[in-house]
């Protein structure tokens, strides 16, 4: 039977080798790119047929591998080497044949695609040559005007740019042709064909360039002519504008100046006739390259310019004659206007002097100065009445100037301005006299008005329940000042009669006497209120002496509380911070006792009552904040204590287990008895539970790091990293020891050992080991799901406890708030059955979870929450002073944190599966030194690349 298998293997190898050599011979016949396109297409079809035979070769190789596998299981060790040698030889020959098939077909296909793309680009180039030659053959058409010639030139330049841009395509085609000629040697891409394409392109480019140069010359000539026409038109418009400025009555210059300007314009018109003659000569040249309609337009344009120049010349001569007549009447006008201006200047000087004497100045004036100013205003009125005759004389002189044709508006403006100044000084004098009388009346009325305002202020001050002492004293000082002012007004009786008149003065003095009586009454009332306030101040001092220390103590406690917000570096610091917070709570209780003593000093004072209420509100707010901080500090201490305990327990177990396994490390494998193997298996059975405990320690460490200082966070992270490293070292130590024992024990004993490690799977894959591995995986998944139940319930209980604490922390001040709290408590009570169901699920899985301390802690917290909720339901008015549960645990991250831990727990199993998959793929290549991927560099052997939108050739 063994010889038959070996013969079958040898026969299949010989058949496959003969088939591969035949394929290589066919490939060597077709492995050539030289020759015409039809021959290249035939070779391409032949290589495609050979490539289609590649699955047949793969089938032969699969048959050889099957035969070799069957023979290797039955032959002896001496013949295995020969079978493996033949197998390596046939694999190498097949790989060489497969690579040759791919490369040969790819090379021929690439050259064929290259040639097809070149022919397509060559056809496009010759089509462009034909279209461009058809476009450039007709002669240049004559255009209507400059704009049409510029459009024609722009079109020719576009064609030239298109021709120049095609040079890049030509160069590419020439390079492609040279490259193809080197590969295929076909005459269609030889040097003659390349020179022909280049010559045709050169002829098209020269034709386009000559056309552009001719059009540029025609356009430039027309452009210069148009510029000269525009320049002449501008000159003609400028001269016309100057002449229009000199014509008519609107100009402000003299007749002599206008006459000089008109003569200068006539000289410019004679020079313009010469310019027009030059334009006629230039127009004849432009008409030769212009269409008939355009030439007719140019001639009409020149005729219009000639007529405009003749009209301008005639108008200039007429204006010159008119200006000579106007010049004779200007001398008489100037003498009369000069006399009028002199009289106006003299009249204005007199008005200016009177106005300066009336200037009141910016400073405040006394009563005597106001009287003197009033008398000066009356004298100025008499002088202005005498100046009325000079105003009439100026009006008569202005009427004499109106007889002349010259513009008298400036002189009329001067006369009107002088009359306005006269009226302004007259009005200013009258207004100043009235204002002076008003100011004198106001000076006498000011003391009475100020007294009226002061009286209202004092009456409001007397009606105030508790006025300030300094306000009373200020009002008394003002009362003394008003007494002096009122007495002074009564002594000015004669002055008031002269300014106001007897009737107004009498009425005013009666008002002053009445104000003096009212002042005396208010002064007495202020003195009485001052004595009462002085008695009240003595009572206020006792309250301030007792109230100020309370405020200082409260501020000191706030400062201490603000200092306790910083995270603590270690567990001792957190315990110390908790003690400090409790001491601050005692200090706050002492302040509450002292508040009762100060309450007795408040009496009926509203200000003191407001201050006491404000202080009491601050104490209550500080008390609530302190209780929250004490609760958080207790939680932080509890979490840190639990983390240290769990970390210490796991470290001690890892150390003890490492020492025990290390004691077996040096023992002789052959002498290892059954008891040591049993001990090792028992320790390895504890690994899944301890790994779950490791994840719990990491979760507690995360909670501790969230509420610790950066230094403590780094210390906790270092402990966790050290714990993970110890755990990894322990697993590697146990795995290595068990692996060494497995390799040196009989197969019957190996079936009893069930330990899964990814590094133990590089040998043969045993069915029993795979079954045991699946059982371990299923067990790990069950443990992971039960740990998830524990974390979910703990997170749910934490959320419910937080909601209850927030509800109880609100102070109740109305019936609506009490009803709202009762409704929220009923909602929490409705979710208690759901929580009880979750907790009973945890109790059923207790043997799997294996951490009795955590479960007992969770049981206690659950009972404490239910009793707290029940007590709150029976007494819904419970205040915020109720102490929250100190054993609450905060889980950061929620479901995401749990999934993260589950992924880390399942990572070894995933790595094991990936390792087995990789091992299965690498077994056939264990003896290979190269692969097709490394040898296939044919795609990078070409420099020239054309566009190709199909699948890759290799």
VENURWO-V774176 format. One record per helix or strand of 3 or more residues. SS is the DSSP state (h for helix, s for strand). FROM is the first residue (numbers start at 0). LEN is the number of residues. If there is no record, write none. Layout:
# VENURWO-V774176
SS/FROM/LEN + SS/FROM/LEN
This chain:
# VENURWO-V774176
h/1/29 + h/36/16 + h/53/21 + h/76/61 + h/145/39 + h/186/3 + h/190/56 + h/254/33 + h/291/37 + h/329/28 + h/366/20 + h/387/14 + h/408/55 + h/468/22 + h/492/8 + h/501/62 + h/570/29 + h/605/60 + h/673/12 + h/686/20 + h/709/34 + h/746/4 + h/757/4 + h/766/42 + h/814/16 + h/831/13 + h/845/4 + h/851/23 + h/894/31 + h/931/4 + h/937/3
